[in-house]
Amino acid sequence: MAGTVARVTEISASSSRSFDDAVKVGLDRANKTLRHVTSAWVKDQKVSLDDGKITGFVVHLLVTFVLED
């Protein structure tokens, strides 16, 4: 019986540049620890403010990776 089993883990990442950069930061870090990362879903995003100015971009990612046999 052959098949594939995947797991999903949630991570948060931040960047002072953009949401896109925060996603890249999160996925780069996930790939250092997890093997066989196949996809990610941006579950939530928000900005950090200081005196009404954007100081950071935060994303919450659901990262999918395939479990090894």
CHARMM-style PDB file with segment names, atoms N, HN, CA, C and O in Angstrom:
ATOM      1  N   MET     1       0.848  -1.171   0.000  1.00  0.00      PROA
ATOM      2  CA  MET     1       0.000   0.000   0.000  1.00  0.00      PROA
ATOM      3  C   MET     1       0.893   1.234   0.000  1.00  0.00      PROA
ATOM      4  O   MET     1       1.617   1.472   0.966  1.00  0.00      PROA
ATOM      5  N   ALA     2       0.850   2.006  -1.053  1.00  0.00      PROA
ATOM      6  HN  ALA     2       0.261   1.813  -1.838  1.00  0.00      PROA
ATOM      7  CA  ALA     2       1.683   3.203  -1.173  1.00  0.00      PROA
ATOM      8  C   ALA     2       0.823   4.442  -0.979  1.00  0.00      PROA
ATOM      9  O   ALA     2      -0.361   4.452  -1.313  1.00  0.00      PROA
ATOM     10  N   GLY     3       1.422   5.461  -0.447  1.00  0.00      PROA
ATOM     11  HN  GLY     3       2.384   5.453  -0.176  1.00  0.00      PROA
ATOM     12  CA  GLY     3       0.722   6.722  -0.239  1.00  0.00      PROA
ATOM     13  C   GLY     3       1.657   7.744   0.366  1.00  0.00      PROA
ATOM     14  O   GLY     3       2.805   7.446   0.694  1.00  0.00      PROA
ATOM     15  N   THR     4       1.162   8.918   0.505  1.00  0.00      PROA
ATOM     16  HN  THR     4       0.228   9.159   0.238  1.00  0.00      PROA
ATOM     17  CA  THR     4       1.947  10.011   1.067  1.00  0.00      PROA
ATOM     18  C   THR     4       1.203  10.588   2.255  1.00  0.00      PROA
ATOM     19  O   THR     4      -0.015  10.760   2.215  1.00  0.00      PROA
ATOM     20  N   VAL     5       1.942  10.885   3.310  1.00  0.00      PROA
ATOM     21  HN  VAL     5       2.931  10.745   3.343  1.00  0.00      PROA
ATOM     22  CA  VAL     5       1.370  11.530   4.482  1.00  0.00      PROA
ATOM     23  C   VAL     5       2.116  12.833   4.708  1.00  0.00      PROA
ATOM     24  O   VAL     5       3.346  12.872   4.694  1.00  0.00      PROA
ATOM     25  N   ALA     6       1.362  13.888   4.912  1.00  0.00      PROA
ATOM     26  HN  ALA     6       0.362  13.856   4.923  1.00  0.00      PROA
ATOM     27  CA  ALA     6       1.962  15.205   5.140  1.00  0.00      PROA
ATOM     28  C   ALA     6       1.521  15.732   6.491  1.00  0.00      PROA
ATOM     29  O   ALA     6       0.511  15.307   7.052  1.00  0.00      PROA
ATOM     30  N   ARG     7       2.294  16.655   6.991  1.00  0.00      PROA
ATOM     31  HN  ARG     7       3.115  17.000   6.536  1.00  0.00      PROA
ATOM     32  CA  ARG     7       1.979  17.310   8.253  1.00  0.00      PROA
ATOM     33  C   ARG     7       1.956  18.808   8.003  1.00  0.00      PROA
ATOM     34  O   ARG     7       2.648  19.309   7.117  1.00  0.00      PROA
ATOM     35  N   VAL     8       1.160  19.515   8.783  1.00  0.00      PROA
ATOM     36  HN  VAL     8       0.597  19.108   9.502  1.00  0.00      PROA
ATOM     37  CA  VAL     8       1.074  20.968   8.675  1.00  0.00      PROA
ATOM     38  C   VAL     8       1.489  21.562  10.007  1.00  0.00      PROA
ATOM     39  O   VAL     8       1.019  21.137  11.062  1.00  0.00      PROA
ATOM     40  N   THR     9       2.370  22.543   9.952  1.00  0.00      PROA
ATOM     41  HN  THR     9       2.752  22.889   9.095  1.00  0.00      PROA
ATOM     42  CA  THR     9       2.789  23.232  11.161  1.00  0.00      PROA
ATOM     43  C   THR     9       2.617  24.730  10.963  1.00  0.00      PROA
ATOM     44  O   THR     9       2.765  25.230   9.848  1.00  0.00      PROA
ATOM     45  N   GLU    10       2.309  25.439  12.020  1.00  0.00      PROA
ATOM     46  HN  GLU    10       2.188  25.032  12.926  1.00  0.00      PROA
ATOM     47  CA  GLU    10       2.096  26.883  11.936  1.00  0.00      PROA
ATOM     48  C   GLU    10       3.328  27.616  12.443  1.00  0.00      PROA
ATOM     49  O   GLU    10       3.871  27.289  13.498  1.00  0.00      PROA
ATOM     50  N   ILE    11       3.759  28.606  11.682  1.00  0.00      PROA
ATOM     51  HN  ILE    11       3.318  28.872  10.825  1.00  0.00      PROA
ATOM     52  CA  ILE    11       4.882  29.440  12.101  1.00  0.00      PROA
ATOM     53  C   ILE    11       4.532  30.906  11.881  1.00  0.00      PROA
ATOM     54  O   ILE    11       3.662  31.232  11.073  1.00  0.00      PROA
ATOM     55  N   SER    12       5.210  31.777  12.599  1.00  0.00      PROA
ATOM     56  HN  SER    12       5.916  31.513  13.255  1.00  0.00      PROA
ATOM     57  CA  SER    12       5.082  33.218  12.417  1.00  0.00      PROA
ATOM     58  C   SER    12       6.430  33.768  12.005  1.00  0.00      PROA
ATOM     59  O   SER    12       7.469  33.304  12.475  1.00  0.00      PROA
ATOM     60  N   ALA    13       6.412  34.754  11.130  1.00  0.00      PROA
ATOM     61  HN  ALA    13       5.567  35.131  10.748  1.00  0.00      PROA
ATOM     62  CA  ALA    13       7.648  35.379  10.675  1.00  0.00      PROA
ATOM     63  C   ALA    13       7.397  36.871  10.495  1.00  0.00      PROA
ATOM     64  O   ALA    13       6.272  37.303  10.247  1.00  0.00      PROA
ATOM     65  N   SER    14       8.460  37.641  10.625  1.00  0.00      PROA
ATOM     66  HN  SER    14       9.374  37.290  10.827  1.00  0.00      PROA
ATOM     67  CA  SER    14       8.309  39.090  10.482  1.00  0.00      PROA
ATOM     68  C   SER    14       9.426  39.677   9.642  1.00  0.00      PROA
ATOM     69  O   SER    14      10.490  39.081   9.474  1.00  0.00      PROA
ATOM     70  N   SER    15       9.155  40.856   9.122  1.00  0.00      PROA
ATOM     71  HN  SER    15       8.291  41.340   9.258  1.00  0.00      PROA
ATOM     72  CA  SER    15      10.119  41.594   8.322  1.00  0.00      PROA
ATOM     73  C   SER    15       9.835  43.082   8.480  1.00  0.00      PROA
ATOM     74  O   SER    15       8.695  43.488   8.707  1.00  0.00      PROA
ATOM     75  N   SER    16      10.859  43.869   8.359  1.00  0.00      PROA
ATOM     76  HN  SER    16      11.785  43.539   8.174  1.00  0.00      PROA
ATOM     77  CA  SER    16      10.660  45.325   8.383  1.00  0.00      PROA
ATOM     78  C   SER    16      10.416  45.859   6.968  1.00  0.00      PROA
ATOM     79  O   SER    16      10.152  47.049   6.799  1.00  0.00      PROA
ATOM     80  N   ARG    17      10.502  44.993   5.949  1.00  0.00      PROA
ATOM     81  HN  ARG    17      10.717  44.026   6.087  1.00  0.00      PROA
ATOM     82  CA  ARG    17      10.376  45.423   4.552  1.00  0.00      PROA
ATOM     83  C   ARG    17       8.972  45.290   3.977  1.00  0.00      PROA
ATOM     84  O   ARG    17       8.402  46.264   3.485  1.00  0.00      PROA
ATOM     85  N   SER    18       8.403  44.053   4.040  1.00  0.00      PROA
ATOM     86  HN  SER    18       8.866  43.262   4.440  1.00  0.00      PROA
ATOM     87  CA  SER    18       7.120  43.802   3.374  1.00  0.00      PROA
ATOM     88  C   SER    18       6.546  42.454   3.812  1.00  0.00      PROA
ATOM     89  O   SER    18       7.224  41.645   4.446  1.00  0.00      PROA
ATOM     90  N   PHE    19       5.277  42.236   3.454  1.00  0.00      PROA
ATOM     91  HN  PHE    19       4.727  42.893   2.938  1.00  0.00      PROA
ATOM     92  CA  PHE    19       4.673  40.931   3.705  1.00  0.00      PROA
ATOM     93  C   PHE    19       5.384  39.848   2.891  1.00  0.00      PROA
ATOM     94  O   PHE    19       5.641  38.755   3.396  1.00  0.00      PROA
ATOM     95  N   ASP    20       5.698  40.155   1.638  1.00  0.00      PROA
ATOM     96  HN  ASP    20       5.490  41.043   1.228  1.00  0.00      PROA
ATOM     97  CA  ASP    20       6.406  39.177   0.798  1.00  0.00      PROA
ATOM     98  C   ASP    20       7.726  38.764   1.435  1.00  0.00      PROA
ATOM     99  O   ASP    20       8.079  37.584   1.432  1.00  0.00      PROA
ATOM    100  N   ASP    21       8.447  39.721   1.974  1.00  0.00      PROA
ATOM    101  HN  ASP    21       8.161  40.679   1.976  1.00  0.00      PROA
ATOM    102  CA  ASP    21       9.725  39.405   2.605  1.00  0.00      PROA
ATOM    103  C   ASP    21       9.508  38.575   3.871  1.00  0.00      PROA
ATOM    104  O   ASP    21      10.298  37.678   4.163  1.00  0.00      PROA
ATOM    105  N   ALA    22       8.447  38.864   4.620  1.00  0.00      PROA
ATOM    106  HN  ALA    22       7.805  39.593   4.383  1.00  0.00      PROA
ATOM    107  CA  ALA    22       8.145  38.081   5.822  1.00  0.00      PROA
ATOM    108  C   ALA    22       7.852  36.629   5.455  1.00  0.00      PROA
ATOM    109  O   ALA    22       8.273  35.715   6.165  1.00  0.00      PROA
ATOM    110  N   VAL    23       7.132  36.408   4.351  1.00  0.00      PROA
ATOM    111  HN  VAL    23       6.790  37.150   3.774  1.00  0.00      PROA
ATOM    112  CA  VAL    23       6.867  35.041   3.886  1.00  0.00      PROA
ATOM    113  C   VAL    23       8.179  34.362   3.528  1.00  0.00      PROA
ATOM    114  O   VAL    23       8.404  33.209   3.898  1.00  0.00      PROA
ATOM    115  N   LYS    24       9.050  35.069   2.810  1.00  0.00      PROA
ATOM    116  HN  LYS    24       8.867  36.005   2.510  1.00  0.00      PROA
ATOM    117  CA  LYS    24      10.342  34.499   2.426  1.00  0.00      PROA
ATOM    118  C   LYS    24      11.169  34.150   3.658  1.00  0.00      PROA
ATOM    119  O   LYS    24      11.776  33.080   3.711  1.00  0.00      PROA
ATOM    120  N   VAL    25      11.201  35.036   4.646  1.00  0.00      PROA
ATOM    121  HN  VAL    25      10.708  35.905   4.604  1.00  0.00      PROA
ATOM    122  CA  VAL    25      11.930  34.786   5.893  1.00  0.00      PROA
ATOM    123  C   VAL    25      11.400  33.525   6.568  1.00  0.00      PROA
ATOM    124  O   VAL    25      12.178  32.676   7.005  1.00  0.00      PROA
ATOM    125  N   GLY    26      10.075  33.404   6.653  1.00  0.00      PROA
ATOM    126  HN  GLY    26       9.443  34.093   6.299  1.00  0.00      PROA
ATOM    127  CA  GLY    26       9.469  32.243   7.287  1.00  0.00      PROA
ATOM    128  C   GLY    26       9.769  30.945   6.558  1.00  0.00      PROA
ATOM    129  O   GLY    26      10.088  29.937   7.189  1.00  0.00      PROA
ATOM    130  N   LEU    27       9.671  30.961   5.236  1.00  0.00      PROA
ATOM    131  HN  LEU    27       9.412  31.780   4.724  1.00  0.00      PROA
ATOM    132  CA  LEU    27       9.920  29.740   4.466  1.00  0.00      PROA
ATOM    133  C   LEU    27      11.401  29.369   4.446  1.00  0.00      PROA
ATOM    134  O   LEU    27      11.749  28.189   4.491  1.00  0.00      PROA
ATOM    135  N   ASP    28      12.271  30.377   4.380  1.00  0.00      PROA
ATOM    136  HN  ASP    28      11.988  31.335   4.344  1.00  0.00      PROA
ATOM    137  CA  ASP    28      13.706  30.087   4.458  1.00  0.00      PROA
ATOM    138  C   ASP    28      14.036  29.396   5.774  1.00  0.00      PROA
ATOM    139  O   ASP    28      14.810  28.439   5.805  1.00  0.00      PROA
ATOM    140  N   ARG    29      13.446  29.887   6.861  1.00  0.00      PROA
ATOM    141  HN  ARG    29      12.818  30.664   6.836  1.00  0.00      PROA
ATOM    142  CA  ARG    29      13.704  29.287   8.175  1.00  0.00      PROA
ATOM    143  C   ARG    29      13.094  27.897   8.271  1.00  0.00      PROA
ATOM    144  O   ARG    29      13.729  26.983   8.797  1.00  0.00      PROA
ATOM    145  N   ALA    30      11.875  27.720   7.773  1.00  0.00      PROA
ATOM    146  HN  ALA    30      11.359  28.463   7.345  1.00  0.00      PROA
ATOM    147  CA  ALA    30      11.218  26.407   7.814  1.00  0.00      PROA
ATOM    148  C   ALA    30      12.052  25.372   7.060  1.00  0.00      PROA
ATOM    149  O   ALA    30      12.180  24.232   7.507  1.00  0.00      PROA
ATOM    150  N   ASN    31      12.611  25.759   5.930  1.00  0.00      PROA
ATOM    151  HN  ASN    31      12.507  26.685   5.566  1.00  0.00      PROA
ATOM    152  CA  ASN    31      13.403  24.827   5.128  1.00  0.00      PROA
ATOM    153  C   ASN    31      14.725  24.449   5.785  1.00  0.00      PROA
ATOM    154  O   ASN    31      15.339  23.457   5.391  1.00  0.00      PROA
ATOM    155  N   LYS    32      15.177  25.212   6.777  1.00  0.00      PROA
ATOM    156  HN  LYS    32      14.679  26.017   7.097  1.00  0.00      PROA
ATOM    157  CA  LYS    32      16.389  24.842   7.523  1.00  0.00      PROA
ATOM    158  C   LYS    32      16.108  23.686   8.484  1.00  0.00      PROA
ATOM    159  O   LYS    32      16.996  22.883   8.775  1.00  0.00      PROA
ATOM    160  N   THR    33      14.879  23.607   8.970  1.00  0.00      PROA
ATOM    161  HN  THR    33      14.158  24.258   8.733  1.00  0.00      PROA
ATOM    162  CA  THR    33      14.513  22.605   9.972  1.00  0.00      PROA
ATOM    163  C   THR    33      13.711  21.448   9.391  1.00  0.00      PROA
ATOM    164  O   THR    33      13.908  20.296   9.779  1.00  0.00      PROA
ATOM    165  N   LEU    34      12.818  21.747   8.472  1.00  0.00      PROA
ATOM    166  HN  LEU    34      12.658  22.683   8.157  1.00  0.00      PROA
ATOM    167  CA  LEU    34      11.905  20.744   7.917  1.00  0.00      PROA
ATOM    168  C   LEU    34      12.390  20.283   6.547  1.00  0.00      PROA
ATOM    169  O   LEU    34      12.904  21.073   5.755  1.00  0.00      PROA
ATOM    170  N   ARG    35      12.215  18.995   6.286  1.00  0.00      PROA
ATOM    171  HN  ARG    35      11.797  18.354   6.929  1.00  0.00      PROA
ATOM    172  CA  ARG    35      12.526  18.466   4.957  1.00  0.00      PROA
ATOM    173  C   ARG    35      11.226  18.265   4.186  1.00  0.00      PROA
ATOM    174  O   ARG    35      10.166  18.054   4.775  1.00  0.00      PROA
ATOM    175  N   HSD    36      11.322  18.332   2.883  1.00  0.00      PROA
ATOM    176  HN  HSD    36      12.183  18.503   2.404  1.00  0.00      PROA
ATOM    177  CA  HSD    36      10.196  18.045   1.994  1.00  0.00      PROA
ATOM    178  C   HSD    36       9.036  19.030   2.158  1.00  0.00      PROA
ATOM    179  O   HSD    36       7.871  18.634   2.115  1.00  0.00      PROA
ATOM    180  N   VAL    37       9.358  20.322   2.348  1.00  0.00      PROA
ATOM    181  HN  VAL    37      10.304  20.645   2.383  1.00  0.00      PROA
ATOM    182  CA  VAL    37       8.313  21.348   2.403  1.00  0.00      PROA
ATOM    183  C   VAL    37       7.702  21.458   1.008  1.00  0.00      PROA
ATOM    184  O   VAL    37       8.413  21.636   0.019  1.00  0.00      PROA
ATOM    185  N   THR    38       6.384  21.351   0.943  1.00  0.00      PROA
ATOM    186  HN  THR    38       5.807  21.207   1.747  1.00  0.00      PROA
ATOM    187  CA  THR    38       5.715  21.354  -0.362  1.00  0.00      PROA
ATOM    188  C   THR    38       4.833  22.568  -0.608  1.00  0.00      PROA
ATOM    189  O   THR    38       4.561  22.909  -1.759  1.00  0.00      PROA
ATOM    190  N   SER    39       4.381  23.228   0.459  1.00  0.00      PROA
ATOM    191  HN  SER    39       4.602  22.951   1.394  1.00  0.00      PROA
ATOM    192  CA  SER    39       3.512  24.386   0.262  1.00  0.00      PROA
ATOM    193  C   SER    39       3.377  25.171   1.560  1.00  0.00      PROA
ATOM    194  O   SER    39       3.758  24.718   2.639  1.00  0.00      PROA
ATOM    195  N   ALA    40       2.820  26.362   1.408  1.00  0.00      PROA
ATOM    196  HN  ALA    40       2.509  26.730   0.531  1.00  0.00      PROA
ATOM    197  CA  ALA    40       2.530  27.194   2.579  1.00  0.00      PROA
ATOM    198  C   ALA    40       1.295  28.034   2.273  1.00  0.00      PROA
ATOM    199  O   ALA    40       1.060  28.438   1.134  1.00  0.00      PROA
ATOM    200  N   TRP    41       0.531  28.279   3.298  1.00  0.00      PROA
ATOM    201  HN  TRP    41       0.722  27.951   4.223  1.00  0.00      PROA
ATOM    202  CA  TRP    41      -0.669  29.090   3.186  1.00  0.00      PROA
ATOM    203  C   TRP    41      -0.538  30.242   4.168  1.00  0.00      PROA
ATOM    204  O   TRP    41      -0.242  30.026   5.343  1.00  0.00      PROA
ATOM    205  N   VAL    42      -0.755  31.464   3.698  1.00  0.00      PROA
ATOM    206  HN  VAL    42      -0.995  31.640   2.743  1.00  0.00      PROA
ATOM    207  CA  VAL    42      -0.722  32.627   4.583  1.00  0.00      PROA
ATOM    208  C   VAL    42      -2.067  32.678   5.298  1.00  0.00      PROA
ATOM    209  O   VAL    42      -3.086  33.051   4.717  1.00  0.00      PROA
ATOM    210  N   LYS    43      -2.044  32.297   6.566  1.00  0.00      PROA
ATOM    211  HN  LYS    43      -1.216  31.994   7.038  1.00  0.00      PROA
ATOM    212  CA  LYS    43      -3.265  32.226   7.367  1.00  0.00      PROA
ATOM    213  C   LYS    43      -3.709  33.614   7.814  1.00  0.00      PROA
ATOM    214  O   LYS    43      -4.902  33.912   7.864  1.00  0.00      PROA
ATOM    215  N   ASP    44      -2.729  34.460   8.140  1.00  0.00      PROA
ATOM    216  HN  ASP    44      -1.760  34.218   8.100  1.00  0.00      PROA
ATOM    217  CA  ASP    44      -3.033  35.777   8.698  1.00  0.00      PROA
ATOM    218  C   ASP    44      -1.850  36.687   8.448  1.00  0.00      PROA
ATOM    219  O   ASP    44      -0.714  36.227   8.335  1.00  0.00      PROA
ATOM    220  N   GLN    45      -2.115  37.960   8.363  1.00  0.00      PROA
ATOM    221  HN  GLN    45      -3.038  38.333   8.455  1.00  0.00      PROA
ATOM    222  CA  GLN    45      -1.035  38.928   8.263  1.00  0.00      PROA
ATOM    223  C   GLN    45      -1.435  40.187   9.014  1.00  0.00      PROA
ATOM    224  O   GLN    45      -2.616  40.524   9.100  1.00  0.00      PROA
ATOM    225  N   LYS    46      -0.442  40.875   9.556  1.00  0.00      PROA
ATOM    226  HN  LYS    46       0.517  40.601   9.486  1.00  0.00      PROA
ATOM    227  CA  LYS    46      -0.715  42.108  10.280  1.00  0.00      PROA
ATOM    228  C   LYS    46       0.513  43.002  10.220  1.00  0.00      PROA
ATOM    229  O   LYS    46       1.610  42.556   9.884  1.00  0.00      PROA
ATOM    230  N   VAL    47       0.313  44.249  10.546  1.00  0.00      PROA
ATOM    231  HN  VAL    47      -0.579  44.611  10.819  1.00  0.00      PROA
ATOM    232  CA  VAL    47       1.429  45.186  10.603  1.00  0.00      PROA
ATOM    233  C   VAL    47       1.633  45.631  12.039  1.00  0.00      PROA
ATOM    234  O   VAL    47       0.693  45.681  12.833  1.00  0.00      PROA
ATOM    235  N   SER    48       2.881  45.955  12.357  1.00  0.00      PROA
ATOM    236  HN  SER    48       3.645  45.915  11.712  1.00  0.00      PROA
ATOM    237  CA  SER    48       3.212  46.545  13.653  1.00  0.00      PROA
ATOM    238  C   SER    48       3.346  48.047  13.435  1.00  0.00      PROA
ATOM    239  O   SER    48       3.879  48.493  12.419  1.00  0.00      PROA
ATOM    240  N   LEU    49       2.860  48.815  14.394  1.00  0.00      PROA
ATOM    241  HN  LEU    49       2.426  48.452  15.219  1.00  0.00      PROA
ATOM    242  CA  LEU    49       2.883  50.274  14.273  1.00  0.00      PROA
ATOM    243  C   LEU    49       3.633  50.917  15.424  1.00  0.00      PROA
ATOM    244  O   LEU    49       3.670  50.388  16.535  1.00  0.00      PROA
ATOM    245  N   ASP    50       4.228  52.060  15.141  1.00  0.00      PROA
ATOM    246  HN  ASP    50       4.198  52.489  14.238  1.00  0.00      PROA
ATOM    247  CA  ASP    50       4.853  52.893  16.164  1.00  0.00      PROA
ATOM    248  C   ASP    50       4.550  54.335  15.799  1.00  0.00      PROA
ATOM    249  O   ASP    50       4.989  54.823  14.758  1.00  0.00      PROA
ATOM    250  N   ASP    51       3.807  55.012  16.647  1.00  0.00      PROA
ATOM    251  HN  ASP    51       3.450  54.615  17.493  1.00  0.00      PROA
ATOM    252  CA  ASP    51       3.356  56.382  16.373  1.00  0.00      PROA
ATOM    253  C   ASP    51       2.632  56.498  15.041  1.00  0.00      PROA
ATOM    254  O   ASP    51       2.797  57.476  14.312  1.00  0.00      PROA
ATOM    255  N   GLY    52       1.829  55.484  14.733  1.00  0.00      PROA
ATOM    256  HN  GLY    52       1.695  54.689  15.325  1.00  0.00      PROA
ATOM    257  CA  GLY    52       1.035  55.503  13.515  1.00  0.00      PROA
ATOM    258  C   GLY    52       1.783  55.123  12.249  1.00  0.00      PROA
ATOM    259  O   GLY    52       1.193  55.123  11.168  1.00  0.00      PROA
ATOM    260  N   LYS    53       3.059  54.802  12.353  1.00  0.00      PROA
ATOM    261  HN  LYS    53       3.538  54.802  13.231  1.00  0.00      PROA
ATOM    262  CA  LYS    53       3.851  54.421  11.187  1.00  0.00      PROA
ATOM    263  C   LYS    53       4.148  52.927  11.222  1.00  0.00      PROA
ATOM    264  O   LYS    53       4.411  52.354  12.279  1.00  0.00      PROA
ATOM    265  N   ILE    54       4.101  52.311  10.052  1.00  0.00      PROA
ATOM    266  HN  ILE    54       3.887  52.776   9.193  1.00  0.00      PROA
ATOM    267  CA  ILE    54       4.363  50.876   9.960  1.00  0.00      PROA
ATOM    268  C   ILE    54       5.841  50.603  10.252  1.00  0.00      PROA
ATOM    269  O   ILE    54       6.734  51.180   9.632  1.00  0.00      PROA
ATOM    270  N   THR    55       6.067  49.710  11.208  1.00  0.00      PROA
ATOM    271  HN  THR    55       5.341  49.240  11.711  1.00  0.00      PROA
ATOM    272  CA  THR    55       7.444  49.346  11.580  1.00  0.00      PROA
ATOM    273  C   THR    55       7.771  47.891  11.264  1.00  0.00      PROA
ATOM    274  O   THR    55       8.937  47.494  11.278  1.00  0.00      PROA
ATOM    275  N   GLY    56       6.741  47.099  10.979  1.00  0.00      PROA
ATOM    276  HN  GLY    56       5.795  47.421  10.968  1.00  0.00      PROA
ATOM    277  CA  GLY    56       6.995  45.695  10.684  1.00  0.00      PROA
ATOM    278  C   GLY    56       5.797  45.014  10.065  1.00  0.00      PROA
ATOM    279  O   GLY    56       4.654  45.448  10.211  1.00  0.00      PROA
ATOM    280  N   PHE    57       6.096  43.933   9.366  1.00  0.00      PROA
ATOM    281  HN  PHE    57       7.025  43.581   9.246  1.00  0.00      PROA
ATOM    282  CA  PHE    57       5.081  43.122   8.706  1.00  0.00      PROA
ATOM    283  C   PHE    57       5.185  41.712   9.263  1.00  0.00      PROA
ATOM    284  O   PHE    57       6.269  41.130   9.287  1.00  0.00      PROA
ATOM    285  N   VAL    58       4.061  41.161   9.711  1.00  0.00      PROA
ATOM    286  HN  VAL    58       3.181  41.634   9.691  1.00  0.00      PROA
ATOM    287  CA  VAL    58       4.046  39.839  10.344  1.00  0.00      PROA
ATOM    288  C   VAL    58       3.087  38.934   9.579  1.00  0.00      PROA
ATOM    289  O   VAL    58       1.972  39.332   9.243  1.00  0.00      PROA
ATOM    290  N   VAL    59       3.541  37.703   9.307  1.00  0.00      PROA
ATOM    291  HN  VAL    59       4.447  37.379   9.580  1.00  0.00      PROA
ATOM    292  CA  VAL    59       2.676  36.704   8.672  1.00  0.00      PROA
ATOM    293  C   VAL    59       2.628  35.462   9.547  1.00  0.00      PROA
ATOM    294  O   VAL    59       3.601  35.111  10.213  1.00  0.00      PROA
ATOM    295  N   HSD    60       1.483  34.811   9.529  1.00  0.00      PROA
ATOM    296  HN  HSD    60       0.692  35.096   8.987  1.00  0.00      PROA
ATOM    297  CA  HSD    60       1.306  33.517  10.176  1.00  0.00      PROA
ATOM    298  C   HSD    60       1.099  32.528   9.039  1.00  0.00      PROA
ATOM    299  O   HSD    60       0.148  32.648   8.266  1.00  0.00      PROA
ATOM    300  N   LEU    61       1.988  31.557   8.943  1.00  0.00      PROA
ATOM    301  HN  LEU    61       2.760  31.460   9.571  1.00  0.00      PROA
ATOM    302  CA  LEU    61       1.986  30.605   7.831  1.00  0.00      PROA
ATOM    303  C   LEU    61       1.629  29.202   8.309  1.00  0.00      PROA
ATOM    304  O   LEU    61       2.030  28.781   9.394  1.00  0.00      PROA
ATOM    305  N   LEU    62       0.872  28.488   7.488  1.00  0.00      PROA
ATOM    306  HN  LEU    62       0.545  28.830   6.607  1.00  0.00      PROA
ATOM    307  CA  LEU    62       0.660  27.059   7.680  1.00  0.00      PROA
ATOM    308  C   LEU    62       1.529  26.379   6.633  1.00  0.00      PROA
ATOM    309  O   LEU    62       1.254  26.458   5.435  1.00  0.00      PROA
ATOM    310  N   VAL    63       2.579  25.710   7.093  1.00  0.00      PROA
ATOM    311  HN  VAL    63       2.803  25.646   8.065  1.00  0.00      PROA
ATOM    312  CA  VAL    63       3.572  25.091   6.220  1.00  0.00      PROA
ATOM    313  C   VAL    63       3.317  23.584   6.160  1.00  0.00      PROA
ATOM    314  O   VAL    63       3.208  22.920   7.190  1.00  0.00      PROA
ATOM    315  N   THR    64       3.224  23.062   4.948  1.00  0.00      PROA
ATOM    316  HN  THR    64       3.312  23.602   4.111  1.00  0.00      PROA
ATOM    317  CA  THR    64       2.999  21.629   4.733  1.00  0.00      PROA
ATOM    318  C   THR    64       4.299  20.961   4.326  1.00  0.00      PROA
ATOM    319  O   THR    64       5.022  21.446   3.456  1.00  0.00      PROA
ATOM    320  N   PHE    65       4.584  19.830   4.977  1.00  0.00      PROA
ATOM    321  HN  PHE    65       3.997  19.436   5.684  1.00  0.00      PROA
ATOM    322  CA  PHE    65       5.768  19.056   4.607  1.00  0.00      PROA
ATOM    323  C   PHE    65       5.426  17.576   4.642  1.00  0.00      PROA
ATOM    324  O   PHE    65       4.627  17.128   5.464  1.00  0.00      PROA
ATOM    325  N   VAL    66       6.042  16.826   3.740  1.00  0.00      PROA
ATOM    326  HN  VAL    66       6.691  17.190   3.073  1.00  0.00      PROA
ATOM    327  CA  VAL    66       5.756  15.402   3.596  1.00  0.00      PROA
ATOM    328  C   VAL    66       6.626  14.619   4.569  1.00  0.00      PROA
ATOM    329  O   VAL    66       7.832  14.847   4.657  1.00  0.00      PROA
ATOM    330  N   LEU    67       6.002  13.689   5.303  1.00  0.00      PROA
ATOM    331  HN  LEU    67       5.022  13.504   5.231  1.00  0.00      PROA
ATOM    332  CA  LEU    67       6.728  12.855   6.242  1.00  0.00      PROA
ATOM    333  C   LEU    67       7.494  11.764   5.506  1.00  0.00      PROA
ATOM    334  O   LEU    67       7.025  11.222   4.504  1.00  0.00      PROA
ATOM    335  N   GLU    68       8.673  11.454   6.017  1.00  0.00      PROA
ATOM    336  HN  GLU    68       9.053  11.894   6.830  1.00  0.00      PROA
ATOM    337  CA  GLU    68       9.484  10.400   5.418  1.00  0.00      PROA
ATOM    338  C   GLU    68       8.979   9.034   5.837  1.00  0.00      PROA
ATOM    339  O   GLU    68       8.327   8.891   6.871  1.00  0.00      PROA
ATOM    340  N   ASP    69       9.287   8.025   5.019  1.00  0.00      PROA
ATOM    341  HN  ASP    69       9.817   8.142   4.179  1.00  0.00      PROA
ATOM    342  CA  ASP    69       8.906   6.643   5.344  1.00  0.00      PROA
ATOM    343  C   ASP    69       9.670   6.135   6.533  1.00  0.00      PROA
ATOM    344  OT1 ASP    69       9.478   4.991   6.947  1.00  0.00      PROA
TER     345      ASP     69
END
